[in-house]
Amino acid sequence: INAEYGELSTFSTYFMGSLKLTVCVFTCLLLFFTTKALSPSGIYLTVRYDSVLQIAQALSIQLADELNVYTASPKISGETKKYTYEFSEFSYHVNLEGVSLTAPRPPEIIFNWSQFTFRTQFKYRIVLRDWPHPHEDGIVDVEVLSPSLLTVNGVLTLSNVIEYVSNLVTWSHPAEDFKVSAHCTSTICWAKASDVADQVALNFDATLTKSIQDVVNKMAASRINGASTLLAVPGWMHLSMSGSFAILPSVFPGQGNLVFQCLGTFLPDNSTSKVPPFTPVVIPPIIVFQSPQRPFTITFTNYAVHSLIWALQQNRELETTFTGSDVPSESKVHLTTSDPTFLKAAPGLAKYPDMEIYVQVSLIEEIEEIVTPSGLSLGNLINANFLLVKGATVFIWLDSSRGP
């Protein structure tokens, strides 16, 4: 028993060690490829999985509504040895459920609906080739008997403007799930219903997917396409939010969070001709994107803050001069060389009695950034020049960046 137990114990130790190693390697590979999906940026917007699903469901309802009133499906025409035919005036009744969203190769983004059901109705006309060329008109009803899979592929770019274009729609369904009914409305009905059904089966898939693609692109054109990624900041600055996106796995299996990685550059005007002399270098810890605490989370890196300071400096904003008139009379400190506080800080001022002190403040372009677990600290931010003034004459200029 002891020997068998010992062998079992050895096997157990080996098995558990191998399992831990496998999990460790898998986790490392997952983190590696997840991190590779991101690039250094200034601003990240993370949309949590449940919010992504809510947005996708809302878009599904809007897409179904648009399809149900869509009447611009192209006509289908063709011919056989016996007759010519034409299908026209399509109308749809669509339902989309079971939506999911993937982005295996951004900027490609894929919508899948696992439960796509619909009915459609359209008119048909068949003309016999033989003289006297009789024709028959009627109505065709098409119904899918069980839910099928619908996939919409598209490309979403976030450059100077937002642009989404669907480039492929596929509809997967068993052939036997198709029910086609033809109803003649002419006085004389001579065509076989099976002939009509055969032509519908040959041509309908392409018509349906083309109609869905047209509606998707129409929705994108009216809702998001052309929207600028250069946002006006109150005042005079602009913020460049061009970038890309990725869907990253969350800490919960089977769930993915949508992450928009935006350049996050503050610009001194409304063009991109003048950009900062530095680029983003930081990617936040991956746990920030895998386990967001809120439905929408905005993460700033030091690049966004640095570019904000740079833009302020380029337009010489926040540059001002403080004089004695800016200090309230009840203040204990006044901008004069005789003020006790200044004399204590700089005893040498006693050599210049009864002079005003002007303080010129400006931003330093080369700031120091210190990233800590608790946040971002900025140093070497403000440059102050002290001027000793008597009347209209400047006697001494003290530059804080160089020392007295």
VMD Tcl script that draws the C-alpha trace (Angstrom):
set ca {
  {0.00 0.00 0.00}
  {2.76 2.42 0.86}
  {4.54 1.66 -2.38}
  {1.39 2.14 -4.43}
  {0.62 5.32 -2.52}
  {4.11 6.53 -3.18}
  {3.75 5.87 -6.91}
  {0.37 7.59 -6.90}
  {1.81 10.54 -5.01}
  {4.66 10.83 -7.50}
  {2.22 10.69 -10.43}
  {-0.02 13.27 -8.77}
  {2.90 15.61 -8.20}
  {4.04 15.18 -11.81}
  {0.52 15.68 -13.18}
  {-0.18 18.80 -11.12}
  {3.22 20.24 -11.98}
  {2.60 19.66 -15.70}
  {-0.87 21.17 -15.41}
  {0.47 24.29 -13.68}
  {3.21 24.61 -16.32}
  {0.66 24.24 -19.14}
  {-1.63 26.87 -17.59}
  {1.34 29.19 -17.06}
  {2.51 28.82 -20.68}
  {-1.03 29.31 -22.00}
  {-1.51 32.41 -19.85}
  {1.80 33.87 -20.98}
  {0.97 33.25 -24.65}
  {-2.49 34.79 -24.18}
  {-1.01 37.89 -22.53}
  {1.66 38.10 -25.25}
  {-0.80 38.05 -28.15}
  {-3.25 40.27 -26.27}
  {-0.53 42.85 -25.67}
  {0.56 42.62 -29.32}
  {-2.98 43.64 -30.30}
  {-2.37 47.02 -28.66}
  {0.11 49.74 -29.47}
  {1.33 52.74 -27.47}
  {-1.31 55.49 -27.48}
  {-2.42 58.50 -25.51}
  {-6.04 57.56 -24.79}
  {-7.77 54.17 -24.56}
  {-11.53 53.71 -24.45}
  {-12.60 50.30 -23.12}
  {-16.16 49.13 -23.67}
  {-16.98 46.24 -21.34}
  {-18.38 43.00 -22.79}
  {-21.94 43.53 -21.52}
  {-22.05 47.02 -23.00}
  {-20.67 45.74 -26.32}
  {-23.49 43.19 -26.35}
  {-26.12 45.85 -25.58}
  {-24.84 48.05 -28.40}
  {-24.79 45.09 -30.81}
  {-28.35 44.15 -29.85}
  {-29.53 47.71 -30.42}
  {-27.85 47.72 -33.84}
  {-29.53 44.38 -34.61}
  {-32.96 45.88 -33.97}
  {-32.15 48.91 -36.11}
  {-30.85 46.70 -38.94}
  {-33.98 44.53 -38.86}
  {-36.19 47.64 -38.90}
  {-34.29 49.05 -41.89}
  {-34.53 45.75 -43.77}
  {-38.27 45.48 -43.09}
  {-38.89 48.76 -44.94}
  {-36.24 48.26 -47.63}
  {-37.72 48.23 -51.13}
  {-34.65 48.83 -53.28}
  {-33.56 45.23 -53.84}
  {-32.43 44.87 -57.46}
  {-34.55 42.92 -59.91}
  {-33.57 39.37 -60.77}
  {-33.91 38.30 -64.39}
  {-32.80 35.32 -66.39}
  {-33.84 32.74 -68.93}
  {-34.11 29.04 -69.55}
  {-34.69 27.06 -72.73}
  {-38.46 27.44 -72.29}
  {-39.03 30.90 -70.85}
  {-37.60 34.16 -69.49}
  {-38.34 35.35 -65.97}
  {-38.10 38.41 -63.77}
  {-38.46 38.85 -59.98}
  {-39.10 42.35 -58.58}
  {-40.58 44.47 -55.75}
  {-39.05 42.56 -52.84}
  {-40.31 43.10 -49.27}
  {-38.89 41.54 -46.12}
  {-39.87 40.57 -42.62}
  {-36.60 39.98 -40.75}
  {-35.66 39.03 -37.19}
  {-32.06 39.02 -35.90}
  {-31.10 37.38 -32.59}
  {-28.06 35.77 -31.02}
  {-25.61 38.50 -32.02}
  {-21.88 38.27 -31.36}
  {-18.95 40.46 -32.34}
  {-15.39 39.45 -33.27}
  {-12.34 41.22 -34.68}
  {-9.70 38.58 -35.50}
  {-7.78 40.89 -37.83}
  {-8.52 44.59 -37.16}
  {-9.60 46.78 -38.86}
  {-11.85 43.90 -39.96}
  {-14.87 43.49 -37.70}
  {-17.43 40.69 -37.94}
  {-21.05 40.55 -36.77}
  {-22.65 37.11 -36.42}
  {-26.31 36.33 -35.82}
  {-26.94 32.70 -34.88}
  {-30.73 33.02 -35.18}
  {-31.57 34.77 -38.42}
  {-35.19 34.25 -39.48}
  {-37.14 35.97 -42.23}
  {-39.93 35.86 -44.76}
  {-39.95 37.70 -48.03}
  {-42.46 38.35 -50.78}
  {-41.94 39.57 -54.34}
  {-43.57 39.58 -57.77}
  {-42.66 37.34 -60.66}
  {-43.28 37.41 -64.39}
  {-42.59 34.46 -66.70}
  {-42.76 34.78 -70.50}
  {-42.84 31.70 -72.68}
  {-40.33 31.69 -75.54}
  {-42.71 30.00 -78.02}
  {-45.21 32.03 -80.00}
  {-47.52 33.75 -79.04}
  {-45.24 34.34 -76.00}
  {-47.83 34.20 -73.24}
  {-46.80 35.62 -69.88}
  {-47.79 34.83 -66.34}
  {-47.65 37.17 -63.34}
  {-47.77 36.19 -59.70}
  {-46.44 36.52 -56.18}
  {-43.71 34.44 -54.55}
  {-43.46 33.83 -50.79}
  {-40.12 32.62 -49.39}
  {-39.73 31.45 -45.80}
  {-36.84 29.95 -43.85}
  {-38.24 27.17 -41.72}
  {-35.59 27.27 -38.95}
  {-33.11 29.89 -37.64}
  {-29.96 30.18 -39.73}
  {-26.57 31.87 -39.46}
  {-25.98 35.36 -40.89}
  {-22.50 36.92 -40.97}
  {-21.65 40.50 -41.91}
  {-17.96 41.27 -42.50}
  {-16.76 44.84 -42.64}
  {-13.81 47.18 -42.17}
  {-13.83 49.93 -39.53}
  {-11.12 52.58 -39.83}
  {-10.43 55.46 -37.47}
  {-8.08 57.71 -39.44}
  {-8.91 61.37 -40.09}
  {-12.57 60.35 -40.27}
  {-14.52 57.31 -39.11}
  {-15.37 54.92 -41.91}
  {-17.19 51.58 -41.89}
  {-17.81 49.52 -45.04}
  {-19.33 46.06 -45.22}
  {-17.49 44.01 -47.83}
  {-19.10 40.59 -47.42}
  {-22.40 39.11 -46.22}
  {-22.83 35.34 -45.97}
  {-25.97 33.38 -45.18}
  {-25.56 29.76 -44.09}
  {-28.63 27.52 -44.24}
  {-29.52 23.96 -45.22}
  {-31.11 23.75 -48.66}
  {-34.12 21.87 -47.28}
  {-34.92 24.75 -44.90}
  {-36.16 26.78 -47.84}
  {-39.91 26.99 -48.45}
  {-41.01 28.67 -51.68}
  {-44.65 29.22 -52.66}
  {-45.75 30.72 -55.98}
  {-49.26 32.16 -56.47}
  {-50.41 33.06 -59.97}
  {-52.40 36.31 -60.31}
  {-52.94 36.17 -64.10}
  {-56.19 35.12 -65.77}
  {-54.46 32.16 -67.38}
  {-51.84 30.34 -65.33}
  {-49.63 27.94 -67.25}
  {-46.28 27.93 -65.48}
  {-45.39 25.18 -63.04}
  {-44.90 26.36 -59.46}
  {-41.83 24.12 -59.25}
  {-40.22 25.99 -62.18}
  {-40.64 29.28 -60.33}
  {-39.33 27.76 -57.11}
  {-36.25 26.39 -58.88}
  {-35.29 29.80 -60.25}
  {-35.86 31.42 -56.85}
  {-33.60 28.86 -55.20}
  {-30.87 29.54 -57.76}
  {-30.93 33.33 -57.43}
  {-32.34 34.33 -54.07}
  {-29.30 33.97 -51.78}
  {-27.29 36.55 -53.72}
  {-30.22 38.98 -53.77}
  {-30.80 38.70 -50.02}
  {-27.16 39.11 -49.02}
  {-26.71 42.02 -51.44}
  {-29.77 43.75 -49.94}
  {-28.46 43.26 -46.40}
  {-25.06 44.62 -47.39}
  {-26.66 47.67 -49.00}
  {-28.74 48.38 -45.89}
  {-25.73 47.96 -43.56}
  {-23.64 50.38 -45.62}
  {-26.54 52.81 -45.85}
  {-26.86 52.78 -42.03}
  {-23.12 53.35 -41.61}
  {-23.14 56.22 -44.11}
  {-25.96 58.01 -42.30}
  {-24.77 57.37 -38.73}
  {-20.99 57.32 -38.39}
  {-19.15 57.60 -41.72}
  {-17.39 60.88 -42.26}
  {-17.34 61.85 -38.57}
  {-14.04 63.58 -37.84}
  {-11.63 62.12 -35.32}
  {-10.27 65.62 -34.74}
  {-12.31 66.92 -31.83}
  {-12.59 70.59 -30.89}
  {-11.65 71.30 -27.30}
  {-13.45 74.28 -25.73}
  {-11.32 77.27 -26.56}
  {-8.79 76.87 -29.33}
  {-7.21 73.41 -29.05}
  {-8.08 70.20 -30.85}
  {-7.69 66.58 -29.84}
  {-6.72 63.95 -32.42}
  {-8.53 60.67 -31.69}
  {-7.43 58.72 -34.76}
  {-6.33 55.18 -34.05}
  {-7.55 51.61 -34.18}
  {-9.44 49.03 -32.13}
  {-9.17 45.49 -30.82}
  {-11.37 43.00 -28.99}
  {-9.44 41.62 -26.04}
  {-10.43 38.59 -23.95}
  {-11.73 39.53 -20.51}
  {-10.98 37.65 -17.30}
  {-14.26 35.76 -17.87}
  {-14.11 32.95 -20.49}
  {-15.96 33.60 -23.72}
  {-16.20 37.33 -23.19}
  {-14.30 40.09 -24.97}
  {-13.98 43.79 -24.25}
  {-13.82 46.29 -27.10}
  {-10.81 48.62 -26.82}
  {-10.36 51.73 -28.94}
  {-6.75 52.91 -28.86}
  {-6.67 56.56 -29.89}
  {-3.65 58.71 -30.57}
  {-4.82 61.24 -27.97}
  {-2.75 64.15 -29.25}
  {-3.63 67.68 -28.20}
  {-2.91 70.07 -31.06}
  {-2.52 73.86 -30.95}
  {-4.89 74.36 -33.91}
  {-7.33 72.46 -36.11}
  {-4.73 70.83 -38.37}
  {-2.23 68.04 -38.01}
  {0.61 69.91 -39.69}
  {2.18 70.80 -36.35}
  {2.57 67.77 -34.11}
  {4.53 67.15 -30.91}
  {8.22 66.21 -31.27}
  {7.57 63.00 -29.32}
  {5.44 59.87 -29.71}
  {3.53 57.53 -27.37}
  {5.67 54.85 -25.73}
  {3.42 53.45 -22.98}
  {0.83 50.65 -23.05}
  {-1.15 50.40 -19.78}
  {-1.15 47.05 -17.92}
  {-3.30 44.50 -19.70}
  {-5.52 43.99 -16.63}
  {-6.87 47.51 -17.25}
  {-8.57 46.22 -20.40}
  {-9.37 42.69 -19.23}
  {-11.22 43.66 -16.06}
  {-12.78 47.14 -16.37}
  {-14.92 48.14 -13.41}
  {-17.35 50.28 -15.41}
  {-19.23 49.85 -18.71}
  {-17.05 52.52 -20.32}
  {-13.54 53.31 -19.13}
  {-11.18 56.01 -20.43}
  {-7.47 55.51 -19.73}
  {-4.93 58.29 -20.27}
  {-1.20 57.75 -20.61}
  {1.53 60.29 -20.01}
  {1.59 61.03 -23.77}
  {-1.84 62.69 -23.68}
  {-0.83 64.84 -20.72}
  {2.51 65.67 -22.27}
  {0.89 66.70 -25.58}
  {-1.58 68.89 -23.66}
  {1.28 70.75 -21.99}
  {3.06 70.99 -25.34}
  {-0.03 72.44 -27.06}
  {-0.49 75.00 -24.29}
  {3.15 75.97 -24.62}
  {2.93 76.29 -28.44}
  {0.14 78.85 -28.21}
  {1.84 80.54 -25.26}
  {-1.21 79.89 -23.14}
  {-1.00 80.23 -19.37}
  {1.85 82.71 -19.82}
  {1.17 85.68 -17.61}
  {2.84 88.32 -15.49}
  {1.83 88.92 -11.88}
  {2.35 92.38 -10.42}
  {1.57 94.00 -7.12}
  {-1.85 95.06 -8.40}
  {-2.81 91.38 -8.70}
  {-2.29 90.77 -4.98}
  {-5.20 91.67 -2.65}
  {-4.45 94.47 -0.21}
  {-5.33 92.22 2.75}
  {-2.72 89.66 1.74}
  {0.16 89.03 4.13}
  {2.55 88.75 1.22}
  {3.13 91.52 -1.33}
  {5.25 91.67 -4.44}
  {7.91 94.11 -3.21}
  {11.57 93.74 -2.26}
  {10.71 95.02 1.23}
  {8.21 92.26 1.95}
  {9.35 90.17 4.97}
  {8.51 86.91 3.28}
  {10.64 87.64 0.22}
  {13.46 89.04 2.37}
  {13.49 85.84 4.39}
  {13.55 83.69 1.24}
  {16.13 85.89 -0.54}
  {18.06 88.14 1.88}
  {19.96 89.67 -1.02}
  {16.82 91.60 -1.96}
  {17.69 94.03 0.85}
  {20.19 95.58 -1.56}
  {17.25 96.70 -3.73}
  {14.77 98.38 -1.39}
  {11.37 99.68 -2.42}
  {11.22 97.93 -5.75}
  {8.29 96.06 -7.24}
  {8.60 92.39 -8.06}
  {7.05 91.19 -11.30}
  {6.64 87.42 -11.71}
  {6.48 86.10 -15.27}
  {5.11 82.54 -15.40}
  {5.26 80.18 -18.40}
  {5.10 76.46 -19.10}
  {8.24 74.46 -19.71}
  {8.06 72.30 -22.83}
  {10.38 69.57 -21.55}
  {8.43 68.40 -18.55}
  {9.34 65.48 -16.30}
  {6.80 62.67 -16.03}
  {6.85 60.09 -13.26}
  {4.41 57.18 -13.50}
  {3.62 55.49 -10.19}
  {1.00 52.89 -9.17}
  {-1.09 55.71 -7.74}
  {-1.03 57.90 -10.83}
  {1.02 60.31 -12.91}
  {3.25 63.00 -11.43}
  {4.54 65.97 -13.41}
  {7.70 67.88 -12.56}
  {9.72 70.72 -14.06}
  {6.42 72.16 -15.27}
  {6.46 75.90 -14.54}
  {9.18 78.42 -15.34}
  {9.06 81.67 -13.34}
  {11.09 84.80 -14.05}
  {11.34 87.44 -11.29}
  {11.84 91.05 -12.34}
  {12.82 93.85 -9.99}
  {11.15 96.97 -11.31}
  {11.24 100.60 -10.29}
  {9.06 102.85 -12.34}
  {9.47 101.72 -15.94}
  {13.00 100.34 -15.48}
  {13.82 96.66 -15.06}
  {16.90 96.39 -12.86}
  {17.34 92.63 -12.42}
  {15.97 89.55 -14.21}
  {16.04 86.30 -12.27}
  {15.31 83.20 -14.38}
  {14.22 80.29 -12.19}
  {15.37 77.77 -14.79}
  {18.94 79.09 -14.62}
  {19.23 80.37 -11.09}
  {19.88 83.98 -10.00}
}
mol new
graphics top color blue
foreach p $ca { graphics top sphere $p radius 0.5 }
foreach p [lrange $ca 0 end-1] q [lrange $ca 1 end] { graphics top cylinder $p $q radius 0.2 }
display resetview
